[in-house]
Structure formats: structure tokens, C-alpha cells
Amino acid sequence: MHDTLRTRSSRTLELEEHVLREFEEQPEPSTRTASEAANVSHMTVWRVLGAKDFRPYHAQRVHDLKATDQQPRVDFSQWFLQRLAG
């Protein structure tokens, strides 16, 4: 679905700086929010971010690995590889 209210625009240095600033200032930025602030499509925002090697991710909490965890993990990995091989 195309947004007919917006005109096709070219990516300028000013636009790129604006988009990057939005993502630096917002703790949880949104491409749609940034696109509305810059008056460009959210796909333009995605392209700017992609060109600057920004990638989408969600932070995840993980458990701590302890020194005693290593051998059981190695044992499991070797067992699993043996099962795959044969």
C-alpha cells in the first residue's frame, strides 16, 4: 500500500543525519516514528539504516556460563555430532 501524501524524495546527507539522530536519541526507536518525523516512507528509513550497517535486533537476557558448564556442553556436542554422522 502506497502513502499518496508523501512525495518521492532522494536520500540526502541531511536526511541520513536526521534518521541516525532519531535512533541515537530514542531508547527504543521505530522506523515508522522516524519516517513520520522526517516525512519519508519507513522503507527509506530502513534503507538509510541498512546503508549504515544498522540491523534490527531485540536484546535478550541469557544465563551465565560457569567453568563447570564446559565439559557437559562438550559431551553433549560430541554426542549430537555422532548421532548426526551415523
N, CA and C of each residue as an Amber inpcrd file, in Angstrom:
protein
   258
   0.8400000  -1.1700000   0.0000000   0.0000000   0.0000000   0.0000000
   0.8870000   1.2360000   0.0000000   0.6490000   2.1410000  -0.8960000
   1.4570000   3.3460000  -1.0160000   0.8120000   4.5040000  -0.2680000
   1.6570000   5.3140000   0.3170000   1.1740000   6.5120000   1.0010000
   1.1690000   7.6370000  -0.0240000   0.0090000   8.0480000  -0.4480000
  -0.1010000   9.0430000  -1.5140000   0.1740000  10.4610000  -1.0410000
   0.2620000  10.6740000   0.2760000   0.5080000  12.0240000   0.7840000
   1.9840000  12.4070000   0.7280000   2.8320000  11.4210000   0.6210000
   4.2600000  11.7010000   0.5970000   4.7630000  11.7050000  -0.8330000
   5.6830000  12.5880000  -1.0920000   6.2760000  12.6310000  -2.4240000
   7.5720000  11.8490000  -2.4080000   7.9630000  11.3870000  -3.5600000
   9.2100000  10.6530000  -3.6790000  10.3520000  11.6190000  -3.4050000
  11.2540000  11.2150000  -2.5390000  12.3690000  12.0950000  -2.2050000
  13.6750000  11.3350000  -2.3340000  14.7300000  12.0770000  -2.5040000
  16.0330000  11.4410000  -2.5790000  16.6660000  11.4790000  -1.1990000
  17.5150000  10.5010000  -0.9620000  18.2030000  10.4680000   0.3230000
  19.3100000  11.5030000   0.3020000  19.2280000  12.4140000   1.2120000
  20.2530000  13.4470000   1.3200000  21.0590000  13.2020000   2.5830000
  22.1900000  13.8590000   2.6710000  23.0130000  13.7620000   3.8690000
  22.2280000  14.2570000   5.0800000  21.4500000  15.3170000   4.8680000
  20.6300000  15.8690000   5.9550000  19.6160000  14.8360000   6.4500000
  18.9780000  14.1320000   5.5120000  18.0110000  13.1040000   5.8860000
  18.6990000  11.9810000   6.6610000  19.8420000  11.5260000   6.1730000
  20.5670000  10.4530000   6.8530000  20.9400000  10.8630000   8.2690000
  21.4280000  12.0820000   8.4350000  21.7900000  12.5710000   9.7660000
  20.5640000  12.6340000  10.6710000  19.4460000  13.0780000  10.1160000
  18.2050000  13.1680000  10.8890000  17.7670000  11.7810000  11.3740000
  17.7830000  10.8110000  10.4760000  17.3630000   9.4500000  10.8250000
  18.2970000   8.8670000  11.8850000  19.5930000   9.0130000  11.6900000
  20.5480000   8.4650000  12.6560000  20.4070000   9.1370000  14.0170000
  20.1520000  10.4360000  14.0140000  19.9490000  11.1650000  15.2730000
  18.7110000  10.6320000  15.9990000  17.6370000  10.3710000  15.2450000
  16.4170000   9.8060000  15.8430000  16.7300000   8.4960000  16.5670000
  17.5500000   7.6600000  15.9340000  17.8480000   6.3560000  16.5130000
  18.8510000   6.4450000  17.6530000  19.6500000   7.4870000  17.6990000
  20.5620000   7.6810000  18.8250000  19.8190000   8.2330000  20.0310000
  18.8270000   9.0870000  19.8040000  18.1170000   9.7560000  20.8960000
  17.0050000   8.9020000  21.4970000  16.4350000   8.0110000  20.7280000
  15.3160000   7.1890000  21.2000000  15.8510000   5.9050000  21.8360000
  15.3930000   5.5540000  23.0200000  15.8430000   4.2980000  23.6200000
  15.3350000   3.0750000  22.8520000  14.1230000   3.1440000  22.3230000
  13.5640000   2.0570000  21.5180000  12.9560000   2.6620000  20.2600000
  13.7890000   2.9620000  19.2880000  13.2990000   3.6640000  18.0970000
  12.4170000   2.7830000  17.2150000  11.6140000   3.4420000  16.4100000
  10.7280000   2.7720000  15.4710000  10.9680000   3.3840000  14.0960000
  11.0470000   2.5480000  13.0680000  11.2320000   3.0870000  11.7220000
  10.0260000   3.9120000  11.3040000   8.8620000   3.5250000  11.7660000
   7.6540000   4.2920000  11.4120000   7.6630000   5.6600000  12.0810000
   8.0670000   5.7200000  13.3440000   8.1400000   7.0040000  14.0400000
   9.1800000   7.9050000  13.3830000  10.3330000   7.3370000  13.0600000
  11.3900000   8.1160000  12.4090000  10.9400000   8.5900000  11.0360000
  10.1870000   7.7530000  10.3180000   9.7290000   8.1510000   8.9810000
   8.7150000   9.2840000   9.0610000   7.8590000   9.2390000  10.0770000
   6.8860000  10.3220000  10.2500000   7.5890000  11.6280000  10.6060000
   8.6120000  11.5550000  11.4500000   9.3430000  12.7580000  11.8530000
  10.0860000  13.3760000  10.6710000  10.5770000  12.5350000   9.7570000
  11.3330000  13.0300000   8.6050000  10.4570000  13.2290000   7.3770000
   9.1920000  12.8050000   7.4590000   8.2540000  12.8890000   6.3440000
   8.7460000  12.1250000   5.1100000   9.2240000  10.9070000   5.3710000
   9.6270000   9.9940000   4.2950000   9.0040000   8.6340000   4.6010000
   9.0650000   7.7260000   3.6610000   8.4980000   6.3980000   3.8890000
   9.3660000   5.6270000   4.8830000   8.7560000   4.6610000   5.5460000
   9.5440000   3.8800000   6.5010000  10.5770000   3.0270000   5.7760000
  10.3260000   2.6920000   4.5170000  11.3190000   1.9400000   3.7440000
  12.5590000   2.7840000   3.4750000  12.3820000   4.0850000   3.3000000
  13.5360000   4.9730000   3.1380000  14.3680000   4.9490000   4.4080000
  13.7000000   4.9520000   5.5570000  14.4170000   4.8740000   6.8360000
  15.1760000   3.5530000   6.9210000  14.5320000   2.4430000   6.5270000
  15.2090000   1.1440000   6.5280000  16.4470000   1.1780000   5.6330000
  16.3310000   1.7990000   4.4720000  17.4680000   1.8590000   3.5450000
  18.6170000   2.6700000   4.1260000  18.2940000   3.7840000   4.7700000
  19.3320000   4.6080000   5.4120000  20.0300000   3.7850000   6.4920000
  19.2500000   3.1160000   7.3190000  19.8330000   2.3200000   8.4000000
  20.6640000   1.1610000   7.8580000  20.1650000   0.5160000   6.8120000
  20.9050000  -0.5910000   6.2110000  22.2250000  -0.1420000   5.6180000
  22.2340000   1.0330000   5.0090000  23.4640000   1.5630000   4.4220000
  24.5000000   1.8810000   5.4950000  24.0300000   2.1470000   6.7090000
  24.9320000   2.4580000   7.8260000  25.1810000   1.2290000   8.7030000
  24.8240000   0.0520000   8.1930000  25.0220000  -1.2280000   8.8870000
  24.2680000  -1.3550000  10.2020000  23.1370000  -0.6670000  10.3260000
  22.2600000  -0.8760000  11.4710000  21.4090000  -2.0930000  11.1440000
  21.2510000  -2.9830000  12.0890000  20.4510000  -4.1790000  11.8750000
  19.4140000  -4.3050000  12.9870000  18.2320000  -4.8170000  12.6550000
  17.2110000  -4.9830000  13.6940000  17.5970000  -6.0960000  14.6610000
  17.3350000  -5.8770000  15.9150000  17.5510000  -6.9100000  16.9190000
  16.7200000  -6.5990000  18.1490000  16.5350000  -7.6100000  18.9480000
  15.8840000  -7.4590000  20.2440000  16.8630000  -7.9720000  21.2820000
  17.1480000  -7.1780000  22.2930000  18.0530000  -7.6020000  23.3520000
  17.4540000  -8.7970000  24.0790000  18.3140000  -9.7540000  24.4010000
  17.8590000 -10.9500000  25.0970000  18.7100000 -11.1700000  26.3380000
  18.0610000 -11.5710000  27.3920000  18.7890000 -11.9340000  28.5990000
  19.1960000 -13.3960000  28.4660000  20.4160000 -13.7020000  28.8400000
  20.9020000 -15.0800000  28.7960000  21.5090000 -15.4310000  30.1460000
  21.6130000 -16.7170000  30.4040000  22.1810000 -17.1380000  31.6850000
  23.7060000 -17.1020000  31.6200000  24.3280000 -17.0300000  32.7810000
  25.7870000 -17.0350000  32.8640000  26.3050000 -18.4490000  32.6540000
  27.4190000 -18.5530000  31.9370000  28.0870000 -19.8410000  31.8020000
  29.1740000 -19.9130000  32.8630000  29.2490000 -21.0420000  33.5000000
  30.2490000 -21.2440000  34.5440000  31.3110000 -22.2090000  34.0310000
  32.4520000 -22.2430000  34.6860000  33.5360000 -23.1370000  34.2760000
  33.0820000 -24.5940000  34.3020000  32.1990000 -24.9310000  35.2210000
  31.7220000 -26.3170000  35.3230000  30.7480000 -26.6860000  34.2030000
  30.3100000 -25.7240000  33.4370000  29.3840000 -25.9880000  32.3290000
  30.0930000 -26.5020000  31.0800000  31.3970000 -26.2740000  30.9800000
  32.0970000 -26.5620000  29.7300000  32.0680000 -28.0460000  29.3640000
  32.4670000 -28.9380000  30.2620000  32.5560000 -30.3530000  29.9060000
  31.2030000 -30.9590000  29.5440000  30.1430000 -30.7080000  30.2930000
  28.8390000 -31.2440000  29.8570000  28.4160000 -30.7210000  28.4830000
  28.7510000 -29.5010000  28.1740000  28.3990000 -28.9540000  26.8570000
  29.2080000 -29.6310000  25.7550000  30.4930000 -29.8620000  26.0100000
  31.3410000 -30.5630000  25.0430000  30.8250000 -31.9850000  24.8450000
  30.5110000 -32.6670000  25.9480000  29.9910000 -34.0380000  25.8560000
  28.7100000 -34.0850000  25.0280000  27.8020000 -33.1710000  25.2930000
  26.5520000 -33.1430000  24.5420000  26.8180000 -32.8850000  23.0600000
  27.7090000 -31.9360000  22.7640000  28.0090000 -31.6020000  21.3650000
  28.5950000 -32.7980000  20.6350000  29.5130000 -33.5020000  21.2870000
  30.1140000 -34.6820000  20.6510000  29.0690000 -35.7760000  20.4430000
  28.2120000 -35.9960000  21.4330000  27.1430000 -36.9880000  21.2990000
  26.2270000 -36.6330000  20.1310000  25.8660000 -35.3620000  20.0420000
  24.9660000 -34.9150000  18.9830000  25.6070000 -35.0920000  17.6050000
  26.8860000 -34.7420000  17.4810000  27.5810000 -34.9040000  16.1990000
  27.6800000 -36.3770000  15.8080000  27.8870000 -37.2520000  16.7800000
  27.9280000 -38.6890000  16.4920000  26.5720000 -39.1800000  15.9930000
  25.5090000 -38.6770000  16.5770000  24.1600000 -39.0620000  16.1370000
  23.9070000 -38.6030000  14.7050000  24.3910000 -37.3990000  14.3710000
  24.2060000 -36.8990000  13.0060000  25.0000000 -37.7180000  12.0020000
  26.1950000 -38.1340000  12.3900000  27.0770000 -38.8610000  11.4790000
  26.5970000 -40.2880000  11.2300000  25.8950000 -40.8380000  12.1750000
  25.6290000 -42.1820000  11.8810000  24.6130000 -42.9970000  12.4110000
